[in-house]
Amino acid sequence: MPYFDAASAAPLHPVARQALLAALDDGWADPSRLYREGRKARMLLDAAREAAAEAVGCRPDELTFTPSGTRAVHTGVAGALAGRRRVGRHLIVSAVEHSSVLHSAEVFEAEGGQVTRVPVARTGAVDVGSYEAVLRPDTALACLQSANHEVGTVQPVAAVAEACRAAGVPLLVDAAQSLGWERVAGDWSLLTGSAHKWGGPSGVGLLVVRKGVRFAVQGASDERESGRAPGFENLPAVVAAAASLRAVRAEAEREAERLRELTARIRARVPELVPDVEVVGDAERRLPGIVTFSCLYVDGETLLHELDREGFSVSSGSSCTSSTLTPSHVLKAMGVLSEGNVRVSLPAGAAEGDVERFLEVLPGVVAGVREKLGAPTPSAAVQEDVLVVDALGKRCPIPVIELAKVIGTVPVGGTVRVLSDDEAARLDIPAWCEMRGQEYVGEEKADKGTAYLVRRIN
């Protein structure tokens, strides 16, 4: 069964498995003890730290192993903000950061701090000038991911880091998605990563704090990992994480070229095979293995289930697969279609034949889901003369489907008023207008829900 969700968790690398099993035998003792077993464990821990530091491009004493990538982010953000509290209480993040960064920002905001969320372009990338413009004398910390986890867009980290350095502001980089491919360029100050993203075991993260960065550990701590990750180290997992990072880096250049060709094939062929599809994310500045697209008139949850029935494990940022029924914050910030969203993230070693079979299966799966939902087809003639669409109580993608059914009955220049209480409609109706060449007029309050106004212009 092809596994196409490596951006969530990559399959365990063979080197990680070998190192994990070996370390279970030799690395079980307390590395802080002076007897033989403890010294052997300490040697393994030191070797793992040196290997990981070499891969990251930092000093071994700047790198801390944490229980997860999320914990690394929370510790890094909180420690940097506390260390620079006298400078000010202003934090900068991009609008498409991973939820771990955004949750840290929410906590800081709830405690009285100020947070600026930098918008992104439709590709998902921040503008360096926009980022630089929000730097202030009281900015304590800035955060920017190296590459986006949902659409694969690579961020201009080096340029943003230069702007931050000129302003005297440390930059924390969430490098979880990109660290398995290459070092993060630029003069950044803090960096985080997560082993299960590059084929290491879950439950291991890393936090790098450059020398000279003001940092104050928050909460209870002990003598382990510079006080930044208290508790007994999961040494076998740490050893496996470092070994797998070194291994994937050795294969990265060749594998990146191969996966980039496969995802380029998906980006080009999906719009040819499936009508009414929007491929999102930057076409050039992107990670090798990620491609994301959204399908009009499709229930995202049903689409993922049907692809799973066909043997494909994929992910989605669609509001239709969320327990809160709200769109992905990444897709929302980009202003792109969220309904029927599919993220294909190929693991190392993904077979070309599996990609071809995915492209063969996808059109039929999408057509089947659309048929069940009663979506309009390119040849369908809509006879119903309706100017107001009452989609109250109906969830994604029904409001957009109902809009598409009636737009052809409205004279050019006429307006359709869509009533909806689904949060996803706020994103998906403007995105539909963008795709179909119609004018999105705006929204207004209604007795129930919200009214979305669309003017037919073609």
C-alpha positions as CSV (number, residue, x, y, z in Angstrom):
1,M,0.0,0.0,0.0
2,P,1.7,3.3,-1.1
3,Y,2.3,5.6,1.8
4,F,2.2,9.2,0.6
5,D,2.1,11.1,4.0
6,A,5.8,11.4,4.8
7,A,5.3,15.1,5.8
8,S,3.4,13.8,8.8
9,A,5.9,11.0,9.7
10,A,8.5,9.4,7.4
11,P,8.9,5.6,7.6
12,L,11.7,4.5,9.9
13,H,15.0,4.5,8.0
14,P,16.8,1.2,8.0
15,V,19.9,2.8,9.6
16,A,17.6,4.2,12.3
17,R,16.3,0.7,13.0
18,Q,19.8,-0.8,13.2
19,A,21.1,2.0,15.5
20,L,18.0,1.7,17.7
21,L,18.5,-2.0,18.2
22,A,22.2,-1.7,18.9
23,A,21.7,1.2,21.3
24,L,19.0,-0.8,23.2
25,D,21.8,-3.2,24.1
26,D,24.6,-0.7,24.8
27,G,22.8,2.5,25.8
28,W,20.4,1.6,28.6
29,A,22.5,2.9,31.5
30,D,22.5,6.5,32.9
31,P,24.9,8.6,30.9
32,S,25.5,10.8,33.9
33,R,27.1,8.0,35.9
34,L,30.8,7.3,36.1
35,Y,30.8,3.5,36.1
36,R,31.5,1.5,32.9
37,E,28.0,1.2,31.7
38,G,27.3,4.9,32.3
39,R,30.5,5.8,30.5
40,K,29.5,3.7,27.5
41,A,26.1,5.4,27.4
42,R,27.8,8.8,27.7
43,M,30.0,8.0,24.7
44,L,26.9,7.1,22.6
45,L,25.1,10.3,23.7
46,D,28.1,12.5,22.9
47,A,28.6,10.8,19.5
48,A,24.9,11.3,18.6
49,R,25.1,15.0,19.6
50,E,28.2,15.5,17.5
51,A,26.7,13.8,14.5
52,A,23.4,15.8,14.8
53,A,25.3,19.1,15.2
54,E,27.4,18.4,12.2
55,A,24.3,17.8,10.1
56,V,22.6,21.0,11.5
57,G,25.8,23.1,11.2
58,C,26.2,24.1,14.8
59,R,28.4,23.4,17.8
60,P,27.6,20.2,19.8
61,D,27.2,22.2,23.0
62,E,24.5,24.4,21.3
63,L,22.3,21.4,20.6
64,T,19.8,19.9,23.0
65,F,17.8,16.7,22.5
66,T,14.1,17.1,23.5
67,P,11.2,14.6,23.8
68,S,9.6,15.9,20.6
69,G,9.8,18.6,17.9
70,T,6.8,20.3,19.5
71,R,8.6,20.4,22.9
72,A,11.6,21.9,21.2
73,V,9.5,24.7,19.7
74,H,7.7,25.4,23.0
75,T,11.0,25.4,24.9
76,G,12.8,27.5,22.3
77,V,10.1,30.2,22.0
78,A,9.5,30.5,25.8
79,G,13.2,30.5,26.6
80,A,14.1,33.1,24.0
81,L,11.2,35.4,25.0
82,A,12.0,35.1,28.7
83,G,15.7,35.7,28.0
84,R,14.9,39.0,26.2
85,R,12.1,40.2,28.4
86,R,13.9,43.4,29.2
87,V,14.1,44.2,25.4
88,G,10.3,44.0,25.0
89,R,7.2,41.8,24.7
90,H,6.8,41.6,21.0
91,L,6.8,38.4,19.0
92,I,6.7,38.0,15.2
93,V,5.5,34.8,13.5
94,S,4.4,34.1,9.9
95,A,0.7,33.3,9.3
96,V,1.6,29.8,8.1
97,E,3.8,28.5,10.9
98,H,3.2,25.0,12.4
99,S,0.6,24.9,15.1
100,S,3.3,24.4,17.7
101,V,4.7,27.8,17.0
102,L,1.2,29.4,16.8
103,H,0.2,27.8,20.1
104,S,3.3,29.2,21.7
105,A,2.3,32.6,20.3
106,E,-1.2,32.3,21.7
107,V,0.2,31.5,25.2
108,F,2.5,34.5,25.0
109,E,-0.4,36.7,23.9
110,A,-2.6,35.5,26.7
111,E,0.1,36.5,29.1
112,G,0.2,40.1,27.9
113,G,2.6,39.9,25.0
114,Q,2.1,41.4,21.5
115,V,2.1,39.1,18.5
116,T,2.4,40.2,14.8
117,R,1.4,37.6,12.3
118,V,3.1,38.3,8.9
119,P,0.8,37.5,5.9
120,V,2.0,35.3,3.0
121,A,1.5,35.4,-0.7
122,R,-0.8,33.0,-2.6
123,T,2.2,30.7,-2.9
124,G,2.6,30.5,0.9
125,A,5.8,32.4,1.1
126,V,6.4,35.5,3.2
127,D,7.7,38.7,1.6
128,V,11.1,39.7,3.1
129,G,10.2,43.4,3.0
130,S,6.9,42.8,4.8
131,Y,8.7,40.8,7.5
132,E,11.4,43.4,7.9
133,A,8.8,46.2,8.2
134,V,7.3,44.7,11.4
135,L,10.6,44.5,13.3
136,R,10.5,46.9,16.2
137,P,12.8,48.0,19.0
138,D,10.8,46.0,21.4
139,T,10.8,42.8,19.3
140,A,12.1,40.0,21.5
141,L,11.9,37.1,19.0
142,A,11.0,36.4,15.4
143,C,9.9,32.9,14.1
144,L,9.9,31.6,10.5
145,Q,9.7,28.0,9.3
146,S,12.2,26.8,6.8
147,A,9.5,25.2,4.6
148,N,5.8,24.8,4.9
149,H,4.5,21.5,6.2
150,E,1.2,21.6,4.2
151,V,2.2,22.9,0.7
152,G,6.0,22.5,0.7
153,T,6.8,26.1,0.0
154,V,10.4,27.1,1.0
155,Q,10.7,30.3,2.9
156,P,13.4,33.0,2.4
157,V,15.0,32.2,5.7
158,A,18.5,33.6,4.9
159,A,17.2,37.0,3.8
160,V,14.8,37.2,6.8
161,A,17.7,36.2,9.2
162,E,19.8,38.9,7.7
163,A,17.1,41.5,8.4
164,C,16.6,40.2,11.9
165,R,20.3,40.3,12.6
166,A,20.5,43.9,11.4
167,A,17.7,44.7,13.8
168,G,19.3,42.8,16.7
169,V,16.4,40.3,16.9
170,P,17.0,36.6,17.2
171,L,15.3,34.3,14.6
172,L,13.9,30.9,15.5
173,V,13.6,28.6,12.6
174,D,11.3,25.6,12.7
175,A,13.3,23.3,10.3
176,A,11.2,20.1,10.9
177,Q,10.3,19.6,7.3
178,S,13.6,20.5,5.6
179,L,16.3,19.3,8.0
180,G,16.4,15.9,6.4
181,W,17.2,17.5,3.0
182,E,19.8,20.1,3.8
183,R,21.2,22.6,6.4
184,V,19.2,25.7,6.9
185,A,21.0,28.6,5.3
186,G,21.4,32.0,6.9
187,D,22.5,33.5,10.2
188,W,19.6,32.2,12.3
189,S,19.8,32.2,16.2
190,L,17.6,29.2,17.2
191,L,16.5,26.1,15.3
192,T,14.2,23.2,16.0
193,G,13.6,19.8,14.4
194,S,11.8,16.5,14.8
195,A,13.3,13.1,14.1
196,H,10.2,11.4,12.8
197,K,10.1,13.8,9.9
198,W,13.4,12.5,8.5
199,G,13.0,8.8,9.2
200,G,14.2,8.7,12.8
201,P,12.1,7.3,15.6
202,S,9.2,9.4,17.1
203,G,9.8,11.0,20.5
204,V,13.0,12.8,19.6
205,G,13.3,16.5,18.8
206,L,16.3,18.9,18.8
207,L,16.7,22.4,19.9
208,V,19.7,24.5,18.9
209,V,20.4,27.8,20.7
210,R,23.4,29.7,19.3
211,K,26.0,31.0,21.7
212,G,25.4,34.5,22.6
213,V,21.6,34.3,22.4
214,R,19.9,35.3,25.6
215,F,17.9,32.3,26.8
216,A,16.2,31.6,30.1
217,V,14.8,28.1,30.7
218,Q,11.2,28.2,31.9
219,G,9.7,25.8,34.4
220,A,11.5,23.1,36.5
221,S,14.8,21.9,35.1
222,D,17.7,19.6,36.1
223,E,21.3,19.1,35.0
224,R,20.5,17.1,31.9
225,E,20.6,18.6,28.4
226,S,21.7,22.0,29.7
227,G,18.6,22.1,31.8
228,R,16.5,22.6,28.6
229,A,15.0,19.1,28.5
230,P,14.8,17.7,32.1
231,G,14.6,14.0,32.6
232,F,16.4,10.8,31.6
233,E,17.3,10.9,27.9
234,N,15.8,8.3,25.6
235,L,19.3,7.3,24.5
236,P,18.5,4.5,22.0
237,A,16.0,6.8,20.2
238,V,18.5,9.7,20.3
239,V,21.2,7.5,18.8
240,A,18.8,6.3,16.1
241,A,17.7,9.8,15.3
242,A,21.3,11.1,14.8
243,A,22.3,8.1,12.7
244,S,19.3,8.4,10.5
245,L,19.8,12.1,10.0
246,R,23.3,11.4,8.8
247,A,22.1,8.6,6.5
248,V,19.3,10.6,4.8
249,R,21.6,13.5,4.2
250,A,24.0,11.2,2.4
251,E,21.2,10.2,0.1
252,A,19.5,13.6,-0.1
253,E,20.9,15.1,-3.3
254,R,20.1,12.0,-5.5
255,E,16.7,11.3,-3.8
256,A,15.7,15.0,-4.0
257,E,16.2,15.1,-7.7
258,R,14.1,11.9,-8.2
259,L,11.2,13.0,-5.9
260,R,11.2,16.5,-7.4
261,E,10.6,15.0,-10.9
262,L,7.7,12.8,-9.5
263,T,6.0,15.7,-7.7
264,A,6.4,17.9,-10.8
265,R,4.6,15.1,-12.8
266,I,1.7,15.2,-10.3
267,R,1.6,19.0,-10.4
268,A,1.3,19.0,-14.2
269,R,-1.0,16.1,-14.7
270,V,-3.6,16.4,-12.0
271,P,-5.2,19.6,-13.6
272,E,-5.1,17.8,-16.9
273,L,-6.8,14.7,-15.5
274,V,-9.3,16.2,-13.1
275,P,-11.4,19.3,-13.9
276,D,-11.8,22.2,-11.4
277,V,-8.6,21.6,-9.5
278,E,-6.2,24.1,-8.0
279,V,-2.6,23.1,-7.4
280,V,-1.3,25.2,-4.5
281,G,2.2,26.2,-3.2
282,D,5.2,27.6,-5.0
283,A,6.0,25.6,-8.2
284,E,9.7,26.1,-7.9
285,R,10.8,27.0,-4.4
286,R,9.4,23.9,-2.7
287,L,10.5,20.8,-0.9
288,P,11.2,17.8,-3.2
289,G,8.5,15.4,-2.1
290,I,5.4,17.6,-1.4
291,V,2.6,18.5,-3.8
292,T,-0.8,19.8,-2.7
293,F,-4.0,20.4,-4.6
294,S,-7.6,21.1,-3.9
295,C,-10.7,19.8,-5.8
296,L,-13.9,21.8,-6.2
297,Y,-17.2,20.2,-5.2
298,V,-15.5,17.5,-3.1
299,D,-16.0,16.4,0.5
300,G,-12.4,16.1,1.7
301,E,-13.1,13.4,4.3
302,T,-14.9,11.2,1.7
303,L,-12.1,11.8,-0.8
304,L,-9.4,10.6,1.6
305,H,-11.4,7.6,2.6
306,E,-11.9,6.6,-1.1
307,L,-8.2,7.0,-1.8
308,D,-7.5,4.9,1.2
309,R,-9.8,2.2,-0.2
310,E,-7.7,2.3,-3.4
311,G,-4.6,1.8,-1.3
312,F,-3.2,5.3,-1.0
313,S,-2.4,7.0,2.3
314,V,-2.6,10.8,1.9
315,S,-3.3,13.7,4.1
316,S,-5.4,16.9,3.8
317,G,-5.8,20.4,5.0
318,S,-9.4,20.4,4.0
319,S,-12.0,21.8,6.5
320,C,-14.1,18.8,5.6
321,T,-11.6,16.5,7.4
322,S,-11.3,18.7,10.5
323,S,-13.2,18.0,13.7
324,T,-13.8,21.7,14.1
325,L,-14.9,22.1,10.5
326,T,-12.6,25.1,10.0
327,P,-10.2,25.4,7.1
328,S,-6.5,24.8,7.5
329,H,-4.9,28.0,8.8
330,V,-2.2,27.6,6.1
331,L,-4.7,27.4,3.2
332,K,-6.7,30.2,4.7
333,A,-3.7,32.5,5.0
334,M,-2.8,31.7,1.4
335,G,-6.3,32.5,0.2
336,V,-6.6,29.3,-1.8
337,L,-9.3,26.7,-2.1
338,S,-9.5,24.4,1.0
339,E,-12.3,22.0,0.0
340,G,-11.3,18.6,-1.4
341,N,-7.7,19.3,-0.4
342,V,-5.1,16.5,-0.9
343,R,-1.4,16.6,0.3
344,V,0.8,14.1,-1.3
345,S,4.1,13.9,0.5
346,L,6.4,11.2,-1.0
347,P,8.8,9.3,1.3
348,A,12.3,8.5,0.2
349,G,12.2,5.5,-2.1
350,A,8.7,6.2,-3.4
351,A,8.2,4.2,-6.5
352,E,7.4,5.8,-9.9
353,G,4.8,3.1,-10.6
354,D,2.9,4.0,-7.4
355,V,2.8,7.6,-8.5
356,E,1.5,6.6,-11.9
357,R,-1.2,4.4,-10.4
358,F,-2.2,7.3,-8.1
359,L,-2.7,9.4,-11.2
360,E,-4.8,6.7,-12.9
361,V,-7.0,6.2,-9.8
362,L,-7.5,9.9,-8.8
363,P,-9.9,11.0,-11.7
364,G,-12.3,8.2,-11.0
365,V,-12.3,8.7,-7.3
366,V,-12.9,12.5,-7.6
367,A,-15.7,12.0,-10.1
368,G,-17.3,9.4,-7.9
369,V,-17.3,11.7,-4.9
370,R,-18.6,14.6,-6.9
371,E,-21.4,12.5,-8.3
372,K,-22.5,11.5,-4.8
373,L,-22.7,15.1,-3.8
374,G,-24.6,16.2,-6.9
375,A,-21.9,18.5,-8.1
376,P,-22.3,20.3,-11.5
377,T,-20.5,18.8,-14.5
378,P,-19.0,20.8,-17.3
379,S,-21.8,19.8,-19.7
380,A,-24.7,20.3,-17.2
381,A,-27.3,23.0,-18.1
382,V,-28.8,24.6,-15.0
383,Q,-32.4,25.6,-15.5
384,E,-33.3,26.8,-12.0
385,D,-33.8,30.5,-11.8
386,V,-32.4,31.3,-8.3
387,L,-30.6,34.4,-7.2
388,V,-30.4,33.5,-3.5
389,V,-28.7,30.3,-2.4
390,D,-29.8,29.1,1.0
391,A,-27.0,26.8,2.2
392,L,-27.6,27.3,5.9
393,G,-26.8,24.1,7.9
394,K,-24.9,22.6,5.0
395,R,-21.2,22.0,5.2
396,C,-18.2,22.1,2.9
397,P,-18.4,21.7,-0.1
398,I,-22.2,22.0,-0.5
399,P,-22.3,25.9,-0.4
400,V,-19.9,26.1,-3.3
401,I,-21.7,23.3,-5.2
402,E,-25.0,25.2,-4.8
403,L,-23.4,28.4,-6.0
404,A,-22.0,26.7,-9.1
405,K,-25.4,25.3,-10.0
406,V,-27.1,28.7,-10.2
407,I,-24.4,31.0,-11.5
408,G,-25.2,30.1,-15.1
409,T,-28.8,31.3,-14.6
410,V,-27.8,34.8,-13.5
411,P,-27.3,37.4,-16.3
412,V,-23.8,38.9,-16.7
413,G,-23.5,41.6,-14.1
414,G,-26.1,39.9,-11.8
415,T,-25.4,38.9,-8.3
416,V,-25.8,35.6,-6.3
417,R,-26.3,35.8,-2.6
418,V,-25.1,32.7,-0.8
419,L,-26.3,32.2,2.8
420,S,-24.0,30.0,4.8
421,D,-23.1,29.3,8.5
422,D,-20.1,27.1,7.5
423,E,-16.8,28.8,8.4
424,A,-15.1,27.2,5.4
425,A,-17.4,29.2,3.0
426,R,-15.5,32.4,3.9
427,L,-12.4,30.9,2.2
428,D,-13.9,28.6,-0.4
429,I,-16.3,31.0,-2.1
430,P,-13.7,33.6,-2.9
431,A,-11.3,30.9,-4.0
432,W,-14.0,29.5,-6.3
433,C,-14.5,33.0,-7.8
434,E,-10.8,33.2,-8.4
435,M,-10.8,29.8,-10.2
436,R,-13.9,30.4,-12.2
437,G,-13.3,34.0,-13.2
438,Q,-16.2,35.5,-11.3
439,E,-16.2,38.5,-9.0
440,Y,-16.3,38.0,-5.3
441,V,-18.1,41.2,-4.0
442,G,-17.7,40.5,-0.3
443,E,-19.7,39.3,2.7
444,E,-22.4,40.9,4.9
445,K,-24.3,39.9,8.0
446,A,-27.5,38.0,7.6
447,D,-30.3,37.0,10.0
448,K,-28.7,33.6,10.2
449,G,-25.1,33.0,9.2
450,T,-23.3,35.1,6.6
451,A,-24.3,36.3,3.1
452,Y,-21.6,36.0,0.5
453,L,-22.1,38.1,-2.6
454,V,-20.8,36.9,-6.0
455,R,-21.2,38.8,-9.3
456,R,-21.2,37.0,-12.6
457,I,-18.8,38.6,-15.0
458,N,-18.4,35.9,-17.6
